[in-house]
Amino acid sequence: MPIEIAETLANESPAYAITAWISRPIDAPETPVRRALNIFADNDLVAPADDHLELIVRFALEAQQFFFSVATYEPDEVRLVDFFTQFILFCASPAPMPGA
């Protein structure tokens, strides 16, 4: 989605910050995929293969958009980053074993 469209939607949608964050240009200093790689590195986790990483990032962004689109407030950059980080870490954590 071009930035102009994202800016237009920003004035009409309660989830405008998400749209602007997702639609950053690919050569932006930190794309969502690069941010996810940094989260893995910062937490001493092994990053998954590229296709799996891109899938995790896509789901994180979609979950973020769904969550904040029904919020009663406009999310700021800190909330967006925190949600994204927690989602990525949750995906990277092993599932707890039943009965353990």
BELTANOR-V833834 format. One record per backbone hydrogen bond with DSSP energy under -0.5 kcal/mol. NH is the residue of the N-H (numbers start at 1). CO is the residue of the C=O. If there is no record, write none. Layout:
# BELTANOR-V833834
nh = <NH & NH>
co = <CO & CO>
This chain:
# BELTANOR-V833834
nh = <6 & 7 & 8 & 9 & 10 & 11 & 11 & 12 & 13 & 16 & 18 & 19 & 20 & 21 & 22 & 23 & 24 & 28 & 35 & 36 & 37 & 38 & 39 & 40 & 41 & 42 & 43 & 44 & 45 & 47 & 53 & 54 & 55 & 56 & 57 & 58 & 59 & 60 & 61 & 62 & 63 & 64 & 65 & 66 & 67 & 68 & 69 & 70 & 70 & 75 & 80 & 81 & 82 & 83 & 84 & 85 & 86 & 87 & 88 & 89 & 90 & 91 & 92 & 93 & 100>
co = <2 & 3 & 4 & 5 & 6 & 7 & 8 & 9 & 9 & 13 & 15 & 15 & 16 & 17 & 18 & 19 & 21 & 25 & 31 & 32 & 33 & 34 & 35 & 36 & 37 & 38 & 39 & 41 & 40 & 45 & 49 & 50 & 51 & 52 & 53 & 54 & 55 & 56 & 57 & 58 & 59 & 60 & 61 & 62 & 63 & 64 & 65 & 66 & 67 & 73 & 76 & 77 & 78 & 79 & 80 & 81 & 82 & 83 & 84 & 85 & 86 & 87 & 88 & 89 & 97>
